[in-house]
Structure formats: structure tokens, C-alpha cells
Amino acid sequence: MFVPAGFEPPRGLVTVDFRLEPLGPEHSERDYAAWTSSIEHILGSPGYGPDASWPRPLTPEQNLADLVRHARDFADRTGFTFTVLDPGDDVVGCVYIYPARDDLHDALIQSWVRASRAELDGELRREVADWIASSWPFACPLYEPLLG
């Protein structure tokens, strides 16, 4: 079990510069525009890189299917994906909370922002790290820091 049975996952996080809400099919077009315009930037973000399985070319229909899967994971409590929205409701990134792939951590957190909003990288990582520590039941999450 990824999260305890009695745990109610937070439905979002609100800051001055952005807000998180569960990712779903309603975000598909804006999500697709965000990540497809930012592949190099995402691959340079902590937790990604040349060996990452994503981002990779997808059609808009494949992206929609991926968002449906993320929404199902959220409902099934097997993973939690949040879209990052700016104050104008444009998608500027994503945050993924899934079981860790190693024996040292209980959760793997990954995030990205679109290249045109790269200045949000540090703030998003700080806010999400604090949110994970204060609002989620993980004892040893892995959320790689920004380098430099």
C-alpha cells in the first residue's frame, strides 16, 4: 500500500505564483503544449535525464490517455500527479508523487516546469518539499534538489 488506508491525500497546494490541482483529462491540451515546448528543459531537471522514459514523443491522443491513467492512479491511491497552474490557469508544470523505485525511500517525487517559466523551478521545488514534509505520510521521500 502506497499511502495508509486512513490518509486523505491533499487536493492541492496554493502559493502566490502557482497552484497545484490533481491532473486530469481536462488539462490535456494545456499540458501537452507545456511539456512538448519544454522537452530539453525537462530532461535537464533533477530526476530526469537522457535515460528517462519520459518525456518522449506522444500524440495528443496518447497524452490524453496518459492523463486519464494519472487520474485513475490518484483515485486508486497508487500515485498522485498534480498539474501546476499559474494565476491565469495556464499549465506551467507537473508534480508526480509515486512509490520509490529503490529500497531506501518510500516515495519518489518529480517535478518540472515549462522552459518559458524556468524561474519557477526553485520555488516549486521548495514549496513542494515543504508540502510533502508537512502534509504527506512519507518518512523518507526522494525529491532531488536543483543543482547549482
Secondary structure, DSSP 8 states (H G I E B T S, - for coil): --S-TT------EE-SS-EEEE--GGGHHHHHHHHHT-HHHHHTSTT--TT-S-S----HHHHHHHHHHHHHHHHHTS-EEEEEE-TTS-EEEEEEEE--SSSS-SEEEEEEE-GGGGGGHHHHHHHHHHHHHHHS--SSEE------
